[in-house]
């Protein structure tokens, strides 16, 4: 009996051992089958499980790590690579991938050790190149360690709900207005372009844009609207079983044109943009100097390496797709890594883009660089919370430039627990997204007033106020995004009416919209349909006039006067500041082409002014608190009915900086320095 039991136990042990021996092979086959079917996460999990049963088969855990790495499941990839991280001869660069996954999981201290260890043990080719790469990666880890303490506390990251985001890839946000967002998602069988509208501070379910043309095959995504709404650029990307939304996915840029309410059949851009065998993607369009400038990302063969940023231009006077040959943005922006998702803010000449070749705290980080064409400043990392240890890209400002959107695969505050897919994120400056909005009416008739000019001021406890924005509206409705927990004043001007205003405090945590209707009193003898008076001839011909109202002010504006010379201190600036007869000038800055009228004296050489504000109704006494810093001057922008208010003139940049510090301390926090050369305005000084 005892022998039978012993034999039974032996047979059982043998069967179990055989079962275990077969188990890892079965799991490997299951992993291979899942991979063939495109079930990549399941495949990686099966490979990892197979390795747990057969530790000597390192290729199993390598296969698991490679798939996790591709899927951006950083923590799982770390565990899969851990036991083979020093086997770079058998598994090329596995130690580098291990360190990068630690970095993108936010384990910066361990990542630095892993990068150093990899470089110390590496004996393969190209070690000098790897040294440069790892030096950049270690700097990124160090930046990541410092980033939380340096995070911009005025920026709040928000995650639009499930109406925009899903468990699939949601990316490429492009805001058309404050409350209309184009984005891309691969919910379903392929990626498509969607549009969502915000109603009552909530984004609605995304829908295919109305009358959008049919795209027969491929992923169509990454949309960018031309500034005038006449064209929509987007990409068509090849179908693939592997994760398609990567720099390896081949895409080409197409354009569809608006014809009334209909979008035309898409047209592929020429071969010299969509180069054979290369990817062209991430279009963004700017209009300036009579040209349409198309920024895009491509790995075309004549670049610096990886994905580079390029631009091509076409004549706005034509309706064809005849772009000039693409130009690389150059080595300041482009690296041996990848640069993608350009966004150019024409107002301040700033290019935003994402890169994994510059020093980043994650994989792709968002950077900004000022300039134009091929002349750019050194890119600056935007830091947290815009960037994270994950991938952050598709940065785009909203039309008011008070916030915007990006796409990221980061974990998000319990709402998103995996890094394996991108979500669209919104960012707001100052926390909660709060609006002030209202309508304007005629007090006597109750009828809406059409053309209005609205100025928004922030009020301070000591009674001071600072003008934040001035904007014209054509339909009598106005809306601005504001910061919570502050006090504001709204002032409305309309031709033929006395100005109206009101104050409010945005301090209710349950309120996202403020404002009230305004009823303006018609001015005596003025009619809303009066035409603006034409400029009279100068009665003092041959004599200098020391006022900026030689020509009547535009409708609804108060005449602006050049301050009394008694308030000026020429010795403080080194210039003769006596005003001259009014003259018309135009800025030499290509992004500021408006003509302006002024009585400011012209000087030879380079000098500087401090621009305090741009106001629709200039009153000298409002700026009396800074008259001891320099002379007050105005430049009336003819096309926009606005006055630039400036402190002048300063012979050196050092003197201008000292004056700027005083102006900022006096409450003009948005003031900046403007350069003038031989009497011509050259634009904002970048420091």
C-alpha positions in Angstrom: 0.0 0.0 0.0 2.8 2.4 0.9 4.5 1.7 -2.4 1.3 2.4 -4.3 1.0 5.8 -2.6 4.6 6.7 -3.2 4.2 5.8 -6.9 1.0 7.8 -7.1 2.7 10.9 -5.6 5.7 10.5 -8.0 3.3 10.3 -10.9 1.4 13.3 -9.7 4.6 15.4 -9.3 5.7 14.4 -12.8 2.4 15.4 -14.3 2.4 18.8 -12.5 6.0 19.4 -13.7 5.0 18.5 -17.2 1.9 20.7 -17.0 4.1 23.6 -15.8 6.6 23.0 -18.6 3.9 23.1 -21.1 2.2 26.1 -19.6 4.7 28.7 -20.6 4.7 27.4 -24.1 0.9 27.6 -24.2 1.0 31.1 -22.8 3.6 32.1 -25.5 1.3 30.8 -28.2 -1.6 32.7 -26.7 0.6 35.8 -26.7 1.5 35.4 -30.3 -2.1 34.9 -31.3 -3.3 38.0 -29.4 -0.5 40.0 -31.0 -1.6 38.9 -34.5 -5.2 39.9 -33.7 -4.1 43.4 -32.5 -4.8 42.7 -28.8 -1.5 44.1 -27.8 -2.0 44.5 -24.0 -3.3 41.0 -23.8 -0.3 39.8 -25.7 2.1 41.6 -23.4 0.4 40.2 -20.3 0.6 36.7 -21.7 4.4 37.1 -22.4 4.9 38.4 -18.9 3.0 35.5 -17.4 4.9 33.0 -19.5 8.2 34.5 -18.3 7.1 34.1 -14.7 6.9 30.4 -15.4 10.1 30.1 -17.4 12.6 32.6 -16.0 15.5 31.4 -18.2 13.6 32.5 -21.4 14.5 36.2 -21.2 13.1 36.8 -24.7 9.6 36.4 -23.2 10.0 39.3 -20.8 11.8 41.3 -23.6 8.7 40.8 -25.8 6.4 41.9 -23.0 8.6 44.9 -22.3 8.7 46.0 -25.9 4.9 45.9 -26.2 4.4 47.7 -22.9 6.9 50.3 -24.1 5.0 50.8 -27.3 1.7 51.1 -25.4 3.3 53.6 -23.0 2.4 51.3 -20.0 5.5 52.7 -18.3 5.3 50.8 -14.9 4.6 47.5 -16.5 7.5 48.0 -19.0 9.8 48.8 -16.0 9.0 45.4 -14.4 9.3 43.6 -17.7 12.7 45.1 -18.5 14.1 45.0 -14.9 15.7 41.5 -15.1 17.3 42.1 -18.5 18.2 45.8 -18.2 22.0 45.0 -18.3 21.7 42.6 -21.3 22.2 45.2 -24.0 24.2 42.8 -26.2 21.3 40.4 -26.4 18.6 43.1 -26.4 19.8 46.3 -28.0 19.4 49.5 -25.9 17.1 47.7 -23.4 18.9 49.5 -20.5 18.1 52.9 -22.1 14.4 51.9 -22.5 14.3 50.8 -18.9 15.6 54.2 -17.7 13.2 56.1 -20.0 10.3 54.2 -18.6 11.3 55.1 -15.1 11.5 58.7 -16.1 8.1 58.7 -17.7 6.7 57.0 -14.7 8.0 60.0 -12.7 10.6 58.0 -10.8 13.3 60.6 -11.6 15.9 59.6 -8.9 15.9 56.0 -10.0 15.9 57.0 -13.7 19.1 59.0 -13.2 20.8 56.0 -11.7 19.5 53.8 -14.5 20.8 56.2 -17.2 24.2 56.4 -15.6 24.4 52.6 -15.2 23.4 52.0 -18.8 26.1 54.4 -20.1 28.7 52.9 -17.8 28.0 49.4 -19.0 27.4 50.1 -22.6 30.1 48.7 -25.0 28.3 48.9 -28.4 28.7 51.4 -31.2 27.8 55.0 -31.1 28.6 55.6 -27.5 29.5 59.3 -28.1 26.0 59.9 -29.5 24.4 58.0 -26.6 26.4 60.2 -24.2 24.7 63.3 -25.6 21.3 61.7 -25.5 21.7 60.5 -21.9 23.1 63.9 -20.8 19.9 65.5 -22.1 17.8 62.8 -20.4 19.5 63.3 -17.1 18.9 67.0 -17.3 15.3 66.3 -18.0 15.1 64.1 -14.8 16.7 66.9 -12.8 14.2 69.4 -14.3 11.4 67.0 -13.4 12.6 66.9 -9.8 12.5 70.7 -9.6 9.3 71.1 -11.6 6.6 70.7 -8.9 8.1 73.6 -6.8 8.3 75.8 -9.9 4.8 74.9 -11.3 2.7 77.8 -12.5 -0.1 78.0 -9.9 -2.2 80.2 -12.0 -2.8 77.4 -14.5 -5.5 74.8 -13.8 -5.7 71.7 -15.9 -9.2 70.4 -16.6 -10.4 67.2 -18.2 -13.4 67.5 -20.4 -15.8 64.7 -19.6 -16.6 61.5 -21.5 -18.4 63.6 -24.1 -15.0 64.4 -25.5 -12.7 61.8 -24.0 -12.9 58.0 -24.2 -10.8 54.9 -23.5 -9.3 55.3 -27.0 -7.0 57.9 -28.4 -8.5 61.4 -28.2 -6.1 64.1 -29.5 -5.4 67.1 -31.8 -7.7 69.7 -30.1 -8.2 72.8 -32.2 -10.5 75.5 -30.7 -12.6 77.4 -33.3 -14.1 79.7 -30.6 -14.3 79.8 -26.9 -17.2 77.3 -27.0 -16.5 75.2 -30.1 -13.7 72.6 -30.3 -12.5 70.4 -33.1 -10.6 67.3 -32.0 -9.7 63.8 -33.3 -10.6 60.4 -31.8 -10.2 56.8 -32.9 -13.4 55.6 -31.2 -14.7 53.0 -33.6 -12.8 51.5 -36.4 -10.6 54.4 -37.3 -9.7 58.0 -36.3 -12.1 60.7 -37.3 -12.5 64.5 -36.8 -15.2 65.5 -34.3 -16.6 68.8 -33.1 -18.0 69.5 -29.6 -19.8 72.6 -28.4 -19.8 74.0 -24.9 -23.2 74.7 -23.4 -23.8 75.8 -19.8 -20.1 75.3 -19.2 -20.3 71.6 -20.3 -18.9 70.1 -23.5 -21.5 68.3 -25.5 -21.1 64.9 -27.3 -18.7 65.1 -30.2 -20.1 64.9 -33.7 -18.7 64.8 -37.2 -18.5 68.4 -38.5 -21.6 69.3 -40.5 -21.3 68.8 -44.3 -17.8 67.3 -43.9 -16.7 65.4 -47.0 -16.5 61.6 -47.0 -13.0 60.2 -46.6 -13.1 56.7 -48.0 -10.1 55.0 -46.2 -7.4 55.7 -43.6 -7.5 57.7 -40.4 -8.5 61.3 -41.0 -7.5 63.6 -38.1 -5.2 66.4 -36.9 -7.4 69.3 -38.2 -6.4 73.0 -38.4 -8.7 75.7 -39.6 -7.4 78.7 -41.6 -7.8 82.0 -39.7 -10.6 83.2 -42.1 -12.4 79.8 -41.9 -12.1 79.2 -45.7 -9.9 76.1 -45.5 -9.6 73.1 -43.2 -6.3 71.2 -43.3 -6.1 67.7 -41.9 -4.1 64.5 -42.4 -5.0 61.1 -43.8 -2.9 58.4 -42.1 -2.4 54.8 -43.2 -4.3 51.9 -41.6 -2.1 49.7 -39.5 -2.6 46.9 -36.9 0.0 48.4 -34.6 -0.6 51.6 -32.5 -1.0 54.0 -35.4 -0.9 57.5 -33.7 2.9 57.5 -33.4 5.7 59.2 -35.3 6.1 56.0 -37.3 2.6 56.3 -38.8 2.7 57.5 -42.3 0.4 60.5 -42.9 -0.2 63.0 -45.6 -1.8 66.5 -45.5 -5.0 67.3 -47.3 -7.2 70.4 -47.5 -10.9 70.9 -47.9 -12.3 74.3 -48.9 -15.5 75.9 -47.6 -18.0 76.7 -50.4 -21.0 78.3 -48.7 -22.1 75.8 -46.0 -20.4 72.9 -47.8 -16.9 71.6 -47.6 -15.3 70.6 -50.9 -13.9 67.2 -51.8 -10.4 66.9 -50.0 -7.4 67.7 -52.1 -4.0 66.2 -51.4 -1.2 68.7 -51.1 1.6 68.5 -53.6 4.3 65.9 -53.6 7.0 68.3 -52.4 5.0 68.6 -49.2 3.8 65.0 -49.0 7.2 63.6 -49.9 7.1 60.0 -51.0 8.1 57.5 -48.2 7.9 60.2 -45.6 5.2 61.5 -43.1 3.7 65.0 -43.3 1.4 65.7 -40.4 0.2 68.2 -37.7 -0.7 71.1 -39.9 -1.2 74.6 -38.5 -2.0 77.7 -40.5 -1.2 81.4 -40.1 -2.1 84.4 -42.3 0.3 87.3 -42.3 2.0 89.6 -44.9 -0.4 88.5 -47.6 0.7 84.9 -47.2 -0.8 81.7 -45.8 1.9 80.0 -43.8 1.5 76.2 -43.3 3.5 74.8 -40.4 3.8 71.1 -40.2 5.9 68.2 -38.9 7.7 65.7 -41.2 10.5 63.1 -41.2 11.4 63.9 -44.8 14.9 63.0 -45.8 16.4 66.5 -45.9 15.7 67.2 -42.2 17.9 67.1 -39.2 16.7 63.7 -38.0 13.4 62.2 -36.7 10.4 64.5 -37.1 11.2 68.1 -37.8 9.1 71.2 -38.0 8.8 72.9 -41.5 6.8 75.7 -43.1 5.6 76.4 -46.6 3.9 79.5 -47.9 1.3 80.4 -50.6 -0.1 83.6 -51.9 -3.4 84.5 -50.2 -4.6 86.2 -53.4 -4.9 82.8 -55.1 -7.2 79.9 -54.4 -4.8 77.1 -55.4 -2.5 74.8 -53.4 0.7 76.2 -55.0 2.9 76.4 -51.9 6.6 77.3 -52.0 9.0 74.5 -51.3 9.0 73.6 -47.6 11.7 75.2 -45.4 13.1 73.6 -42.2 12.8 75.8 -39.1 16.4 75.2 -38.4 18.7 73.7 -35.6 17.5 76.0 -32.8 14.1 74.4 -32.9 14.7 71.0 -34.5 16.9 68.3 -32.9 18.0 64.8 -33.6 14.8 63.7 -31.8 11.2 64.5 -32.8 9.5 67.9 -33.0 5.8 67.8 -33.6 2.4 69.6 -33.2 3.3 73.3 -34.0 1.0 76.1 -32.9 2.1 79.7 -33.8 0.6 82.7 -31.9 0.9 85.5 -34.4 0.1 88.2 -31.7 3.4 87.7 -29.8 5.3 85.8 -32.5 5.6 82.7 -30.3 5.8 79.1 -31.7 4.6 76.4 -29.4 5.6 72.8 -30.2 6.4 69.5 -28.6 9.7 67.7 -28.6 11.5 64.7 -27.1 14.8 66.0 -28.3 15.1 69.1 -26.1 15.4 68.7 -22.3 12.0 67.4 -21.2 10.5 66.3 -17.9 8.7 63.5 -19.6 8.7 62.1 -23.2 7.3 64.8 -25.3 7.1 68.2 -23.6 5.6 71.5 -24.8 8.1 74.2 -25.6 7.9 77.8 -26.8 10.2 79.9 -29.0 9.8 83.4 -30.3 10.7 84.4 -33.8 9.7 83.9 -37.5 10.6 81.7 -40.4 14.1 80.4 -39.6 15.1 82.8 -36.9 14.1 81.6 -33.4 15.0 82.0 -29.8 16.2 79.1 -27.7 13.1 77.0 -26.9 11.8 77.3 -23.3 10.1 74.4 -21.5 6.7 75.4 -20.3 7.1 73.3 -17.1 4.3 72.0 -15.0 1.3 71.8 -15.0 1.3 72.0 -18.8 4.0 69.3 -19.0 4.1 66.1 -17.0 6.3 63.0 -16.9 4.1 61.6 -19.7 3.7 62.8 -23.3 2.3 66.3 -23.8 1.6 67.7 -27.2 -1.0 69.4 -29.4 -0.8 72.6 -27.4 -3.2 75.2 -28.7 -4.4 78.5 -27.3 -8.1 79.4 -27.5 -9.0 82.6 -29.5 -9.0 84.8 -26.4 -5.5 83.5 -25.4 -6.7 83.1 -21.8 -6.4 79.3 -21.8 -6.3 76.5 -24.3 -6.0 72.8 -24.9 -3.5 70.0 -25.2 -3.4 66.2 -25.5 -1.7 64.0 -22.9 -1.5 60.4 -21.8 -1.0 61.4 -18.2 -2.9 60.0 -15.3 -5.5 62.5 -14.2 -6.7 63.0 -10.7 -8.5 59.6 -10.4 -10.5 60.2 -13.6 -7.9 58.5 -15.7 -5.7 55.8 -14.2 -3.7 54.5 -17.3 -1.1 56.2 -19.5 -1.8 54.0 -22.5 -4.0 56.5 -24.3 -4.2 60.2 -24.9 -7.0 62.5 -23.6 -7.9 66.0 -24.6 -7.1 68.4 -21.6 -8.2 72.0 -21.2 -6.2 74.5 -19.2 -7.5 77.7 -17.7 -5.4 80.6 -16.3 -6.3 81.3 -12.7 -8.3 78.2 -11.9 -12.0 77.8 -12.6 -13.2 78.8 -16.0 -15.4 81.9 -15.2 -17.0 84.2 -17.7 -18.4 87.7 -17.7 -21.0 88.3 -20.4 -23.9 90.6 -21.1 -26.0 92.5 -23.6 -26.2 96.3 -24.3 -29.5 98.2 -25.0 -30.7 101.7 -25.8 -32.2 103.1 -22.6 -35.0 105.0 -24.3 -36.2 102.3 -26.8 -35.0 99.1 -25.3 -33.5 98.1 -28.6 -30.2 96.2 -28.7 -27.2 98.4 -29.6 -25.0 96.8 -32.3 -21.4 98.0 -32.4 -19.9 98.4 -28.9 -16.5 98.7 -27.4 -16.0 97.0 -24.1 -13.2 97.4 -21.6 -12.6 95.1 -18.7 -10.7 96.4 -15.7 -9.5 94.7 -12.5 -10.2 96.7 -9.4 -7.9 96.6 -6.3 -8.6 97.1 -2.6 -6.8 100.5 -2.6 -9.0 101.8 -5.4 -6.6 101.3 -8.2 -7.7 99.6 -11.4 -5.8 98.0 -14.3 -7.2 97.6 -17.8 -7.1 93.9 -18.8 -8.6 93.9 -22.3 -10.4 96.1 -24.7 -12.4 94.6 -27.5 -15.0 95.6 -30.1 -18.2 93.6 -30.6 -20.6 94.0 -33.5 -23.8 92.3 -32.2 -24.2 94.1 -28.9 -23.2 91.0 -26.9 -19.9 90.7 -25.1 -18.1 87.9 -23.3 -14.7 87.6 -21.6 -13.0 84.8 -19.6 -12.0 86.1 -16.2 -10.1 84.8 -13.1 -12.2 84.0 -10.0 -11.8 85.7 -6.6 -11.2 89.1 -8.0 -13.1 92.3 -8.5 -13.8 93.8 -11.9 -15.3 96.8 -13.7 -16.9 96.6 -17.1 -17.2 99.7 -19.2 -19.1 99.9 -22.5 -18.8 102.6 -25.1 -21.0 103.0 -28.2 -21.1 105.8 -30.8 -23.9 108.3 -30.0 -24.3 107.1 -26.3 -22.9 108.0 -23.0 -20.6 105.3 -21.6 -22.0 102.8 -19.1 -20.3 100.6 -16.5 -20.8 98.3 -13.6 -18.6 96.5 -11.0 -18.8 93.0 -9.6 -16.8 90.5 -7.5 -16.2 87.0 -9.0 -16.1 85.4 -5.6 -19.0 82.9 -5.6 -17.5 79.3 -5.9 -20.8 78.0 -7.4 -21.1 80.7 -10.1 -19.3 80.4 -13.5 -20.9 83.3 -15.3 -21.2 86.9 -14.2 -22.5 90.1 -15.9 -25.6 92.2 -16.3 -27.4 94.0 -19.1 -26.5 97.6 -19.7 -28.8 100.3 -20.9 -27.0 103.3 -22.4 -28.3 106.8 -22.6 -28.3 108.4 -26.0 -26.2 111.6 -26.1 -28.2 114.8 -26.8 -28.4 115.5 -30.5 -26.5 112.4 -31.5 -28.1 109.7 -33.7 -26.9 106.2 -34.0 -26.7 106.4 -37.8 -24.6 109.6 -37.9 -21.6 109.2 -40.1 -18.2 110.0 -38.5 -17.1 113.5 -39.1 -14.4 113.9 -41.7 -11.1 115.5 -40.7 -11.1 119.3 -41.2 -8.2 121.2 -42.6 -5.6 122.4 -40.1 -6.5 126.0 -39.3 -3.0 126.7 -37.9 -1.2 125.9 -41.1 2.6 126.2 -40.7 2.3 126.2 -36.8 3.0 123.2 -34.6 0.0 121.9 -32.8 0.6 120.4 -29.4 -2.6 118.3 -29.2 -3.5 114.9 -30.5 -7.0 116.1 -31.4 -6.0 118.1 -34.5 -8.3 115.6 -36.2 -11.6 115.0 -34.4 -11.7 111.8 -32.3 -13.6 108.9 -33.8 -17.2 108.3 -32.8 -17.6 107.7 -29.1 -13.9 108.6 -28.3 -12.7 111.5 -26.2 -10.0 113.7 -27.8 -6.6 112.7 -26.6 -4.2 115.4 -25.5 -0.5 115.4 -25.3 0.3 116.1 -21.6 1.4 119.5 -20.6 5.2 120.0 -21.0 5.5 121.1 -17.4 5.0 117.5 -16.4 8.0 116.4 -18.4 11.5 116.0 -17.2 13.8 115.9 -20.3 16.9 115.3 -18.2 15.4 112.0 -17.0 15.4 110.6 -20.5 18.1 112.6 -22.4 15.7 113.6 -25.2 14.0 116.8 -26.2 10.3 115.8 -25.7 8.6 118.8 -27.3 5.7 117.5 -29.4 5.5 118.1 -33.1 2.7 118.4 -35.6 0.6 115.3 -35.9 1.8 112.8 -38.5 0.8 109.3 -39.6 3.3 106.4 -39.2 3.3 102.6 -39.5 5.1 100.0 -37.4 8.0 98.1 -39.0 7.0 94.9 -37.2 5.3 92.6 -39.7 2.8 91.5 -37.1 1.8 95.1 -36.3 1.0 96.7 -39.6 -1.6 99.3 -38.4 -1.1 103.0 -39.2 -1.2 105.3 -36.2 -1.3 109.1 -35.6 0.9 110.7 -33.1 2.6 114.0 -32.1 5.6 112.2 -30.5 9.0 113.7 -31.5 11.3 111.5 -33.7 14.8 110.8 -32.6 17.8 109.4 -34.5 19.2 106.0 -33.6 17.6 103.4 -31.2 15.5 104.4 -28.2 12.7 102.9 -26.2 9.2 103.6 -24.9 7.1 101.9 -22.2 3.6 100.9 -23.5 1.2 101.1 -20.6 -2.1 100.3 -22.2 -4.3 100.4 -25.3 -7.5 102.2 -24.5 -10.5 103.3 -26.5 -11.0 106.5 -24.6 -7.8 108.3 -23.5 -7.9 110.6 -20.5 -4.6 112.0 -19.3 -5.6 112.1 -15.6 -6.0 108.4 -15.5 -2.3 108.0 -16.0 -1.1 110.8 -13.7 0.4 108.3 -11.3 3.3 107.6 -13.7 4.0 111.0 -15.2 7.1 111.3 -12.9 8.6 108.2 -14.6 8.6 109.7 -18.1 6.6 111.7 -20.6 3.1 110.5 -21.6 2.6 110.0 -25.3 -0.2 108.5 -27.4 -0.4 106.7 -30.7 -3.9 106.5 -32.2 -4.4 103.3 -34.2 -6.6 104.4 -37.1 -8.0 101.0 -38.1 -8.9 100.0 -34.5 -10.0 103.2 -32.9 -7.6 102.6 -30.0 -5.0 104.8 -28.3 -1.7 103.3 -27.3 -0.5 105.1 -24.1 3.3 105.2 -23.7 5.9 106.6 -21.4 8.8 108.1 -23.4 11.6 108.3 -24.4 14.5 106.2 -23.0 18.0 106.2 -24.6 19.0 102.8 -23.3 17.4 99.5 -22.6 18.7 99.7 -19.0 16.9 103.0 -18.5 13.7 101.6 -20.0 13.9 98.5 -17.7 14.2 100.8 -14.7 11.1 102.7 -15.8 9.3 99.5 -16.5 9.9 98.3 -12.9 8.4 101.6 -11.6 5.4 101.4 -13.9 4.8 97.8 -12.8 5.0 98.8 -9.2 2.4 101.5 -9.9 -0.1 98.9 -11.0 0.7 98.5 -14.8 1.6 94.9 -14.6 1.0 94.4 -18.4 3.3 97.2 -19.5 6.2 96.3 -21.8 9.1 97.9 -23.6 8.9 98.9 -27.3 11.9 99.6 -29.5 12.0 102.6 -31.9 14.7 103.2 -34.5 15.0 106.6 -36.3 11.4 107.4 -35.2 9.9 104.1 -36.4 8.2 101.6 -34.2 9.8 98.1 -34.3 7.7 96.3 -31.7 7.9 94.7 -28.3 11.4 94.0 -26.9 12.0 90.4 -26.1 14.2 89.9 -23.0 
